[in-house]
Amino acid sequence: MDISKGLPAIQGGLHIWITENQKMVPVPEGAYGNFFEEHCYVILHVPQRPKATQGASSDLHYWVGKQAGAEAQGTAAAFQQHLQEELGGQTVLHREAQAHESDCFCSYFRPGIIYRKGGLASDLKHVETNFFNIQRLLHIKGRKHVSATEVELSWNSFNKGDIFLLDLGKMMIQWNGPKTSISEKARGLALTYSLRDRERGGRAQIGVVDDEAKAPDLMQIMKAVLGRRVGSLRAATPSKDINQLQKASVRLYHVNEKGKDLVVVELATPPLTQDLLQEEDVYILDQGGFKIYVWQGRMSSPQERQAAFSRAVGFIQAKGYPTYTNVEVVNDGAESAAFKQLFRTWSDKRSRNQKLGGRDKLIHVKLDVGKLHTQPELAAQLRMVDDSSGKVEVWCMEDLHRQPVDPKRHGQLYAGNCYLVLYTYQRLGRVQYILYLWQGRQATADEIKALNSNAEELDVMYGGALVQEHVTMGSEPPHFLAIFQGQLVIFQERAGHHGKGQSASTTRLFHVQGTDSQNTKTMEVPARASSLNSNDIFLLVTASVCYLWFGKGCNGDQREMARVVVTVISKKNEETVLEGQEPPHFWEALGGRAPYPSKKRLPEEVPRFQPRLFECSSQMGCLVLAEVVFFSQEDLDKYDIMLLDTWQEIFLWLGEAASEWKEAVAWGQEYLKTHPAGRSPATPIVLVKQGHEPPTFTGWFFTWDPYKWTSHLSDTEVVEGSPAAASTISEITAEVNNLRLSRWPGNGKAGAVALQALKGSQDSSENELMQGPKSGGTRTSSSVSSTSATINGGLRREQLMHQAAEDLPEGVDPARREFYLSDSDFQDIFGKSKEEFYSMATWRQQQEKKQLGFF
């Protein structure tokens, strides 16, 4: 097949081809995201700007529609193979089946994918713009990755758990199932707007049915088209999302040929190591039966490479997996981020000769901390929000309450305690905060619980502005070490068991780790000779003297930092001891000589995994993640809880209207626990709230607008700004009548009344979408509207502020007293409109109400 005619000069971005009359033809860009069920498609994605957030490899997808015939499948498969040969080995291959696409595939199409019935006639455009002569019903489902499937125009297609869009050309009615979440409604609406803009030139009207009883005119139109509904709606369809526990099941198989037979032998289960993959062989990696990877060594034969998909299909059949199981073929040296992270460690073979240069560069930029404010990508890589010169406050958990720690002892922590460390700094003209929750290894469950509850109290005191980082003893991040200026000392017992770091114990041994004030910490270790290491420095404190022991492998920087630490640990006479020249009393204090590590330690290699972004949700108590590949700031929505895995840290981003933010830390812990690579449970977990993102988070995004959250147009404003004139609604009514629907009511109410119902329904749904969660269930905007009608301009502020519940005017809800203010008083007191206030998360609303006397 000659593909040059259908293959333009490949540039960065997305390219799509569709099968047509035994050939592949390009799909116009305006039709991207529309897929006809009787066709096959080939999709090529070439990264436009490779960075830490993106891989350098291209992705080539072969998509099969549910009704696609063998001829279309063969044409697309041959085209993909030729295209792969044209592109070379730096390409990841994917096999996609309709309604079971990979996260990578879904990430290309925002706000969603549209599945269209039938095939595409050769004389028709892929998508008609300004086409109003239409009647169809779309079934919309999904959370982060949304899809819309054309279904039968009948009430039988509906269920309680999904969203349905009745498209009548000039009117589009979104019906929200009673079991749908606030985020699902918002994303369904985003897809509805996208359809209107792309296919109707923005000229169709949108109505939303969130409560059938409150949208009678829209329901009248739906009944006219669909008929009267008989019986009750079907229950919500159970989600089939794969949870993290299922994804943790990984098995590696070796594939080889014996004569004409294909032999597949199980090789290993987690934790997997990269050295299991030999460059002359081919392997299959089975991830929980939901995804199959084929890894092809660079020295494997061309015949083996061509047979990759067929081998995967044979494996799927042998295992009894569904035919739609996703397949990804990766080449040696061009593996996807998802594949690499199934292994405990991964080293890019192509850059092994460049490691030393990369490390030298890292050391050089670490010294120039002044660039951290202007280069968030540098802050993210170094894990340093600033140069650590900000204000530090420390509290120790004692009797389940926080007690302030004397600044002179800020760097002295104890393994049996928990601490809160608040760091305050300025960036972009704003005061910002990081609250470290440090957990000692010997702390009790009650103390850890008290640590978390005290952190929540502090967060309320600071208006929800604290970035909270959970730190486990021994896994402190660089910035935590830096704020103590090299004087962080971790003692083994509990605080208060000894005065200023000393106890009745005659001998104590401390291990000094690090080379400068940004990475040094000192930890108490068992006082025995086997604890020593030739590469480091140790402090041996006895009843009469403090020995400063220098291993042969330590350098001048380490020695300077050790002399600083000595003054923190002991005031006794200091005696310097070089390895191999120890006096007898030194060994006697350690209980005698014993073997200890003496080989030169190689520099530790920092993992270079790509960061990955996931949307978090829960299903039957288990964590479910949907990955957003090639992510940007636009992928963070106020209803979301997002997990950003940078390998060395786990960030959990909390949207201001997210309803499950209390589960975030537990989700981060579950993610680490179930990760196939066997991640350390001590990996720091960072909670970041919308609008308070530190540079260590924003630096992983290609671009970041720090003012995005404060200058966006609300959904309600977008609806009200659309061309919704009475004459347009009349045209819609006339057009529906012209369809000669036998069930259309003849009461003549569809004109101005329909306009009011449509506008009211839009406002009702949009206001609900803008409001945050509330204990006891979601708040509907209908109650807001009815209250607004009764208060008739608002009550005086003195009637509502600082008043006991029994002293409030009759009919005022004590829990929502602020709403009874007039709009002008509300703006004056809260500094924002009611719409803006109720779009905030509930915990932020409560904080402001407490501060202003409305609680």
N, C-alpha and C positions, 0 to 999 in steps of 0.2 A: 504494500500500500504506500502510495506517495503522500506523505503527510505535509509536505512543504506548502501545498496550496491552502490548507486550513490552519497552518501554523505561522502566526505573525512573529516578528522579532520578539523573543521572550524578554520581557522586562519585569521589574518587580511588581507584584500585585496578583490579582486573581484572573484566571482565564478559564472559560467553560465552553465545552463542545457538547452537542446533542446528536444522537443518531437520527438520520433522515435518509430513507431510500438507500440503505447499505453504504452510507458514507457518514462522516462526521462534519458538522457545520458549526461555526461559532455562534454562541448565544449572545445577543446584544446585552450590554451591561445593564441597561434599564430593566431587564428581565431576570437578573440574578436573584436566586432564591425561590423561583418558580420551577417546579419539577412535575412533568407529565408522567403518569403512572405507566404508560405503554412504551416509554422510551428508556434508554440508558444514557448516562452522561459521563464525561471525563472532565475532572476539575483539577487544574494545576494552580498551586499557590507558590509564588516565589517571594521570599522575604525582601522587603524594600529597603530596610535599614537594620541589618543585623546588629544586635546589642545584647546585653545581658538578659533581656527579657525575651529574646528571640533566637532561634537557632539559625545556622547558616544553610542548613539543608532545605531543599524544596520538598513539597508534599504533592503527590500525584494520586488522585482518588478516582476509583471506578465505581460509579453509582448505578444500581439496578432497580428499576421501578417494579412494583408488585405485579403489573400486567405485562412486563416486557417479554417479548418472545425470544427464542433461541437465536434468531438472526440478528436482532439488535444487540444481544449480549455478546455475540461473536464479533460483531463490528467494533463495539466499544473496547473489548478486550484486546483485539489486534491493534487498535489505535493507541491504547495505553502502552502496549509493549514497544511499539515503534517510537512513541514519544519518550519512553524511558531510555531507549538506546540513544536518542538524540540528546538527551539531557545529561547522560553519564551517571556515575555511581553515587553522586551526592543527592540522591532523591529517595524519599521514604514513600513506599507504595501502600495504598489502602484499598480494601474492598468494602464498599458500603451498601447496605440494603435499606430500602425505604422504611422509614419509621424506626430504624435501629442504627442510625448513624453515630459515628464516633464524636466525642466532644470536639476534636480538632475540626471536623467537617462542619459541625453546627456553629462553631465560633466565627466562621466566615460570614454568616448570614444574620444580620441584626436588622430589625427586631425579631425575625423568625423565618421559618421555611413554609412555603405554600405547596401542598400537594394537589395537583389538578387532575381531574378525571380524564380518561381517554388519552388520545394522542394529538400531536400537533400537525394539522393539515399543512401541506407545503405552501399553500397560497395564503396562509394566515400569519400574522405577526405573533411572536411568542407571548406578548402581553399587549392588549389593546388599551390605549390611553383615551380618556374621555368617552368610554363605552358605558352607556347607561341602561341599555336594554338587556337587563340581566335579572335572574332570580336564582340564588343559590344559598346553601347553608354550609357554613364552615365550622368544623369542630376544632376549637383552639385548646391546646393543653401544653403543659410544660412549665418549668420554673425559669431557670436562667436561659435554657435553650427551648424556645417556643416553636411549635409547629401548628399549622392549620390544614386540616384535611377536608376536602369537599365530601359531604355525606348526603344521604337521602333527605329531601325536603319534607320532613315529617317530624311530628313530636316524638316518634319512636326513636329518633336519633339522639334525643336529649338524655342527660343524666344529671344528678345533683352535684357532682364533684368537678365539672368542667365548665368551660365557657363556650358559647355558641354565637356565631355572628350571622344574622339574617341580612343578606346583601340584596337590596332591591334597586340597585342602580343609584338613584339620587338620595336614597335613604339607607343607612346601615345601622341596624339595631343589634347592640351587643347585649346578650342575655347572660348574666352571671349566675351560675349554679349556687344554691344556698350553702354548699360546703366548700366553696372556693375561698382561698385566702386573699388577703388584701394585696399581697404582692402579685398573685396570679391575675387579679383583676387589673392591676396597673399595667402588667406586661401584655395582657390581652388587649388593653386599650391602645398601647403603643403600636401593636401590630395592626389594629383597626385603623389608626391614623395613617400608618404607612401605606396600607392598601388604598385608602381614600386618596392620598397624595399621589401615589404612583399610577393608579388605574382610573381615577376620576379627576385628575388635575386639581385636587383639593376642593372640588365643588359639591361633593355629596355631604348630606347632613348625618350626624352621628347621634344616636340616642342610646342610652344605657338603661337596661332593666336590672336593677339590683334587688328590688323588692316588687314583685308583680302587683301587689295591692296598691302600691304608691305610683305606679306608672300605667294607669288604665288605658290611656289612648294608644300608647305604644303596644300594649298587649292586644288591643283591638286590631291593630294592623297585623300583628303576628298571627292572631286567630284567623284573620281573613285569608292569609296566605297558607297557613299550616292546618287550618281547620280547628274545631274545638277539641281540646285535649281530653281524652278519655282515660280514666284511671290516674294513678299517681306516677310520678317520675321514677325512673330506674335509680337505684342506689349508685353512689359514686363507685367508679371502677377502681379496684385496688391498684396502687402503684406497683410497678415491676422494676423500680430502680434498684440497681446493684449497690448494696451497702459496703462500707469499708472492710468489714469482717470477711465478706465474700471475696473482695479484691485481694485480701492478704494471702489467699491460697494460690501459691505459685509453684509450678513444676517445670523443670528444664529437661528436655528430651534431646537425645542425639539422633540424627537422621543419617542413614547410609544405605547403600544399595548392595545387595548380594544377588548377583545375576540379574534376573528380571524382577526380583522382589525388593520392596522397600521395607527396611527394618527401622523401627522407631523404638529406642531404648530409653527408659527413664534414667536420668543422670544425677539430678540433685533437687533438693527442696531448700527453702530459705533457711539461713541466709545464703544467698548466692554470691559468688565472687567472680570477677571478670576473667580470671585466668582459666575458668572452665571453658571458655569459648576459644577454640583453636582456629586459626585463620584459614586452614585448608578444609574446614568442615562446614556443615549446615546444621542448625539447631532449631527446634520448635520450643517456644516458651508459652505455656498454657496458664493464663491468669484467671482462675476461678471459673473457666468455661464460658466467660462472657467476652473474652478477647484472646486471639491467638496471634503471637508474634513469630515471624520466621527470620532468623538471623543468618546472614550469608557471609562467610569468611571471604577475605579479599583474594584468597588463593583457591576458592571453590571454582568448579568448572562452569562454563557458560550453560551447559545442559542443565546443571543443578539450579542455576539462577532462573532459567526459563520455566522450570518446573515448580517454582516456589509456591505459586497460588494453588496449583493442582495438588501439591503435597498438603497444603493447609486444609483444603477442602476434604481430602481423603482422611486426614486426621480428625476433622470435625465429624465426619460420617462415622468413623470408627468409634468415637467417643459418645455418639448419640446426641451431640449438641444440635441446637436449632440451625437450620440452613442460613439464617440471617446473622450468625455469629460474626463479629467484626474481625477482620484480618489485617495485620500490618506487617509489611516486609521491610526489614532494615538491612542496610549494607554495613559491613565492617568499616568503621571510621565515619559513618554518617547516621548514627543512631539518633532516634528522637529522645527528647528529655524524659518522656514517660517510660521508655524502655530502660534508659540508664538508671533511673531511680528505683528499678526493681532489684538492683544489686547493692550490696553493702558499701562498696567503694567503686569508683570508676575513674580511670585515668585516660585522658584523650591521647591515644598513641601518636597522633600526628604532632603533638606539641611536647613530647617527652624531652626532646633536645633543647627546648626553650624554657624549661622550668626555672633554671637558675636565673636567667634574665628576668623572668616574670617576678621572681621573688625579690630580686634587687630593686625592681621598680616599685614594688609594694612598700619596701622599707623606706625608699626615698619619699614617696608621697605621704607616708605616715608622719614624717617630720614636719610637713607643711600643713599643719592643722588649720591655719588661717583661711584655707580655701574651703573649709567645710560649710560655711554659711552660703557661699555662692555656688557650690558644686554638690548638690544633694546626691548625685550618683557616687561621688567619692565618700560622702558620709555613710551611704548605704553599704559600700564595700568594706569600709573600715569599721563599721558599726559604731560610729562616733557622731553624736548630734552636734557637738561643738568641741572646743579645746579643754573642756572640763573645768573652766574657771568660774562657773556659776555658784549659786548658793546651795549649801547642803544642810539638811535637817534629818536627824535620825531618832527613831523611837524603837524601844525594845518592848516585846510583848511580855508583860509580867502580870500574873493572875488574870489572864485573858483580857487585859487592858493595855493600851499603849502608854509607855512612860518615856518622856524625853531623855535622851542620852547627852551627857556633858560633851560639848564640842571637842574637848581635849581627848576624849575617848571615842570619837566617831569611827575610827578605823578598827576598833577592837570588837570583833564578833565572836559569838560562842556557839558551838555545834548543837547545844541543847536548847537554843532559843530561836525565835523568829524576829525579824526586824523590818521596819518600814523605813525606807531611805527616800526622801523627797528632794529632787534636784530641780532648781528653778533657773531658767536661762532666758535670754531674749533672742528672737529671730524674726526678721522682717518687721521690726518695730513692735512685735507682740511678745508679751510674757508667756512662756510655755513651760510645761511641767512634765517630769517623768517621775513616777512613783515606783521604786523597786520594792518588790515583796520578796525578801530574802528568807529562805527556809533552811534551817540547820538540819543536818542529817539525823540528829537525835531528838528533834522536836516531836512532841506528841500530836495526835490527831486533833485534840482540842485546841492546842496552840495554833495549828495551821488554820483551823476554822476561825479562830479569833483574829488571825492575821488578815484573812480575807474580809471579815466583817468590818474590821477597823479601816481597811483600805477603802471600803465602800463609804464609810462615814467621812473620811477625808475627801473622797471624790465629791460627795454632796457639798461639803464645805467650800470646795473650789469650783463649784458650778459645773461639775461634770467634765472639767477640762484636763483631768489627769490621764496621761498615757501610763498604763499599768504594766510593768514587766515582772513576770514571775521568774525568780532566779533560785536555783537549787545550789546549795553549797558544793563547791568544787567545779561548777560550770558557769562562773561569773563572766558576763560579757565585758569587752574591753572598756567601754565607757564607765561601767560600774567600778572597775579597778582604777581607772584614771582619776575619778573624783576624790579618791583617798590619797592621791599623790604618792603612790608607792608604799604607803604605810598601813595597808590592809593586813591585819593579822587575825587568823581564825584559830581560837583556842578550842580544845576538845570538850571541856566540861561546860556547865551552865554559868550564865552571868551571875555574879554575886557570890560564887563559891570561893573566890580569891580576890584579893585587893586589886592591884593594878597589873593584872596579868600573871601573878605569882600564886603559888599554892604551897601546901605543906609537902608536896612531892619533892624529893631531893633532886630529881633529875628530869629535865624536860627537853625534847628535841623539836626544832622547828626547821621546816624546809622552805628556803627562799626561792621562789620561782619568778623569773622575769628578768628583763634587762634594762627597763626604764620605768618612769613614773606612770606610763600609760598601760603597762601590762604586768606589773609586779604584784604578787600577793605572797603571803607567808602563812603556811599551815602547820599546825602542830601535828606531829606524827609519832608513832610508837617509839619510845626511847630505847632503841636497840641498833646494833651495827648494821643489820640487814636493811635498815631504812635508808642508809646513805646511798649516794649516786655520784660517780666521778664527774658528771657533767654539771653539777649544781653546787649550791652553797647551803650549809646547815649551821644553825645556832644551837649549841649544846649548853643549857643552863643548869649548873649544879648549885649546891648550897653555898659555894664560895667564889665561883668564877663563871664567866660566860665565854665559851670557846666559839670563835668564828672560824669555821672549817671551810676551806676552799678546795673544791675538787679540781683535779688537773685539767678538766675540760672547760672550766668557767673562764669568762673573759673579764676585761676591765670594767665594763658597764655593770655587769652583775655584781662585782665586788663593791662598786660605789653604792649601789642600791642596798646591798646587805648592810653596809655601815650605817645607813639611815634607819633601817629596821631595828638594829640592835638597841637603839635608844628607846624604842617603843616597848620592847619586850623585857629588858633588864637594865638595872642601874648598877649592876655588879662590875667588878673589874673585867675588862675585855682582854682576851688573849687570842691572837691570830694563830691558826694552825693550818699548815699546808698538808695536803694529802701525801701520805708516806712519811711524814715527820711528826706524827702524833705522839705526845707524851703518854706514859703508862696510865696516868690518872684519867685521860680521855677515854681509853678503852674500858677501864674499870667502871666508869660512870655508865657506860652502855652495856655492861654485863659481859664484857669480853669481846674479842674479835669474832667476826663472822663474815662470810662472803657477801658481797653486794655488787650491783651492776657497775661495771667499769669500762664497758665498751663505749666508744664515742657515739653519741646519739646523733642521728641524721636529722636535719631540719624537718619539722613536721609540715607535710604538704596540706595546704588549705583546700578543701573540696571545691570544685569549680562547677557544681551543678547549676543548671538554669533555674531561676525562680519560677514557681508555678502558682497560679491563682485559681481558687475553687470557690463556688458558692456552697454554703453549708445548709443542710436541712436535716430533719430527723424523721425516721420512718420505723414504727414499731420499736422505738427506743434505741435504734441504731443510727449511726452517722451515715449520711448520704452526701456525696460530693459530686458536683458537676464542674468540670474544668473549663476555664475560659482561656483558650490558647491565643497567643498574640494579643495580650490584654493591654488595656489602656484605662485612663481615669474614667472614661465613659462607661466602663463596665461596673462601676461602683454605684449602686442604686440605694436610695435611702431606706428601702425595705429589706436590704440584704444584710446577712452576716457572711463576710468573705474571709477565706483563709489564704494567706500568702506564705508559701513555703520557700524560704531562701536557703534552706538546708541547715544553716547555723542558728537560725531563729524561726519561730512560727509567729506570724502576725495574724491577729483576728480583728478585722475591720468591722465596726458596728455602725450600720446606718442609723440615722436619727429616728427612724420609724420602725426599726427592727423589733420584732415582738419576742424573740427568744435570746436576748443578749446575756441573760444570766447563765445560759447553757454554754457560752462561748469557751470558757476555759476548759470545761469538761470535754468539749468537742476537740479542742487542741490536744488534750491528753489522749483521747481515744485515737486521734489521727496518728500520733507518734506510736502508740501501743500496737496498732494494727498495720503499720507500714511494712510492706514486704521486705524492705532493706534492713529491718531490725534497728530502727532509730533509737537513740538514747532517750529515755523518758525524762532526763534532766535538761533537754534542749529548752532554752528560754522561750516562754510564751508571752507575747506582747499584745495587750488589748489597746486598740486605737479607735477612738470615736470620730465619727464624721465631723470634719471641720477642725480637728486637732491633730492632724497627721504630722509626725516628726520627719525630718529629712532622711532618717534611716529607713523609713517606709516609702516616701515619695520618690526617693532616688532609684527605686527599681522600675519606675514607670518612665517611658520614653519622654513624655512631657507631663508637666503637672501645673495646673492653674490653681494657686492658693486661694483665689477669690471665687472659685466656681460655686461653692456652697452658699455664698452670700449674695449672689447676683443673678440667680436663675428665675425664670418666669414660671409661676405656678401652673399646674395643670388646669385649674379653673380659669385662669386668665387666657390660656390657649383656647379653651372651648369658647369662651365668651368673645374671643377675638376672631372667631371663624365667621364666614359669611352666612349668618342665619337670619335671613329676612322672612317676613310672613309670606311674601310672594313666592319665595323658593319652596316653602313648605306646601303652599297651595299647588305648585307645580308637581311636587312629589305625590300629593293626594290625587291629583288628576291623573298622573301617570299610573298609579296603582289601580285607580278605577278603570283606566283604559285597558288594563290587563284582563277585564271581564271576569273578575273573580266572583264566582257565584255566591260566596259567603260574605262578601263585603257588606257591612252594615249600611243601611239607608237613612241614618238619622242626621246626616249632614253636619256632624260634629268634627269632622277631620280637619277643618281649616285652622282658625286661630287657636282653637282648643288644643289641636295637635301640636301646634307650635309651643304653647305653654307647657304641655306635658313633656314634649321633647326637651325643652330648655330646663324644666324642673328636674327631669330625670338626669340630665347631664350634670346639673349643679349638685344634685344629691349624691350621685356616684362619685363625682370628682372630689367633693368635700370629704367624703368618707375616705377616699384614697389618700387625701392629704393629711388625715389625722393619724396620730400615733396610737399605740396599743394602750388599753386600759384594763386594769384588773377586773376580772369578772366578765370579760368579753370585749368585742370591739364596739366603739361608739358610732352610731349612725348619725348622719347629718340631718335626718328628718327631725330628730329631737331638738337639734340646734335651731332649725327653722321654726318649729312651733314655739319654742321658748322666745325666740326673737320677736315673734308676733305679739306675745303677751306682755313683754316688758316695755314695749312702746317707747323706745328711745333710751331706756336705761335708768337705773337707780343711781342716787347720789353716792359718791365714793365713800363718804363717811358712814353710810348705812351698811357697807359691806366689808370695809377694811378693819382688821383687828377686832372683829366681833365674835362672841361665842355663838354657837349654832342656835341656841334658844333665843338669842337677841336679834336674829336676822328677820327681815320683813317676811310676812306670810307668803308661802309659795316658792321661796328661794331654796334651791338645792345647796346645802352647805358645802358639798364636795366640789361644786362648780360655781361658786359665788362670783368669781371674776367675770363670768359670762354676762352677768346682769348689768355690768357697766355699759355706758353708752360707748359707741365706737371711738369718739374723740377722747373720752376719759381713759379708755383702755389703751389707746395709742400713747397718751401722755404718761401713764403710769408704767406700762410694760415696755414702751419704746418700740412697739411693733403692733401690727394689726392682729385681730382675732384669728384670721386665717393663718397667718404666719405662726402664731403661738400654738394653735392646735395641730399644726403640721409637725411640731417638734415631738420627740420621744416623750413618753409620759414622765420618766424620771427627771427630764429637764424641766417640764412644766411644773412638777412638784417643787423642785428647787426654787424656781422663780417665785412661785406662790408663797412659799415659806418666807423668803426674803422680803416680800412686799406686803405681807400681812393678809394673805387670802387663803390661809390654810388652817 
